[in-house]
Amino acid sequence: MTSLKGRRRLKTLPLAEVKAKLSRLVDHVTEMDEQIMITRNGRPAAVLVSPEEYEGWKETQAIRSDRELMAEIRRGLRALKRGGRIYTLEELLPPD
């Protein structure tokens, strides 16, 4: 079974099938940047993702758990909604 999660496809497989095909599934997840939901007795039990995807999740969690950073992000978003100016990286960093 597959479904769309954002732009990515989330394939769902039972644990018994994952055990039998683990090496191929690991290659597939890495090469195709897909996620595989692993079920046990028909219920979600785990997710197989690439190392890059996992690192991205960890970074997102670190950002979301930093209250000061999240407050700054919210302030910036509110400023943009009020018509605040958007700067390019070149405008913010002086030339060497």
Secondary structure, 3 states (H helix, E strand, C coil): CEEEECCEEEEEEEHHHHHHHHHHHHHHHHHHCCEEEEEECCEEEEEECCHHHHHHHHHHHHHHHCHHHHHHHHHHHHHHHCCCCCCCHHHHCCCC
